[in-house]
Amino acid sequence: MRRPIEAVKNFCLIQLELLKTREQKLRKEIEDCHIQREFLSTILKDLGNTKAIEVDKVKNLLTTMRDIKK
């Protein structure tokens, strides 16, 4: 009876590692998206389109900082 329990424990540990890796990749992708959005918003601002960009920039920056800390 001990063998099935060990197998389930090992399976769970492997799955947790896979999820950890996936979560790290997703966080990196989200961070990249925030950086790209910030860059594009800056370009639009420089070109004269300032509609709600400032508020969006601050919001995105704070979100990125929170996400990176996790």
C-alpha positions as CSV (number, residue, x, y, z in Angstrom):
1,M,0.0,0.0,0.0
2,R,3.0,2.3,0.5
3,R,4.0,2.3,-3.1
4,P,0.8,3.9,-4.5
5,I,1.0,6.7,-1.9
6,E,4.6,7.4,-2.9
7,A,3.6,7.5,-6.5
8,V,0.9,10.0,-5.8
9,K,3.3,12.1,-3.8
10,N,5.8,12.1,-6.6
11,F,3.2,12.9,-9.2
12,C,2.0,15.9,-7.1
13,L,5.6,17.2,-6.6
14,I,6.3,17.0,-10.3
15,Q,3.0,18.8,-11.2
16,L,3.8,21.5,-8.7
17,E,7.2,22.1,-10.3
18,L,5.6,22.2,-13.8
19,L,3.0,24.7,-12.6
20,K,5.8,26.8,-11.0
21,T,7.7,26.9,-14.3
22,R,4.6,27.8,-16.2
23,E,3.7,30.5,-13.8
24,Q,7.2,32.0,-14.1
25,K,6.9,32.0,-17.9
26,L,3.4,33.7,-17.8
27,R,4.7,36.4,-15.4
28,K,7.6,37.1,-17.8
29,E,5.1,37.3,-20.7
30,I,2.9,39.7,-18.7
31,E,5.9,41.8,-17.8
32,D,6.9,42.0,-21.4
33,C,3.4,43.1,-22.4
34,H,3.4,45.8,-19.8
35,I,6.8,47.1,-21.1
36,Q,5.6,47.1,-24.7
37,R,2.4,48.9,-23.7
38,E,4.4,51.5,-21.8
39,F,6.7,52.0,-24.8
40,L,3.8,52.3,-27.3
41,S,1.9,54.7,-25.0
42,T,5.0,56.9,-24.8
43,I,5.3,56.9,-28.6
44,L,1.6,58.0,-28.8
45,K,2.2,60.7,-26.3
46,D,5.2,62.0,-28.1
47,L,3.1,62.1,-31.3
48,G,0.4,64.1,-29.6
49,N,-2.2,61.5,-28.6
50,T,-2.5,62.1,-24.8
51,K,-6.0,60.8,-24.2
52,A,-5.9,59.0,-20.8
53,I,-2.4,57.7,-21.4
54,E,-0.9,59.2,-18.2
55,V,-3.4,57.4,-16.0
56,D,-2.9,54.2,-17.9
57,K,0.9,54.4,-17.5
58,V,0.8,54.8,-13.8
59,K,-1.7,52.0,-13.4
60,N,0.3,49.6,-15.6
61,L,3.6,50.5,-13.9
62,L,2.1,49.7,-10.5
63,T,0.6,46.5,-11.8
64,T,3.9,45.4,-13.2
65,M,5.7,46.2,-10.0
66,R,3.2,44.1,-8.0
67,D,3.5,41.2,-10.5
68,I,7.3,41.2,-10.4
69,K,7.3,40.9,-6.6
70,K,5.1,37.8,-6.7
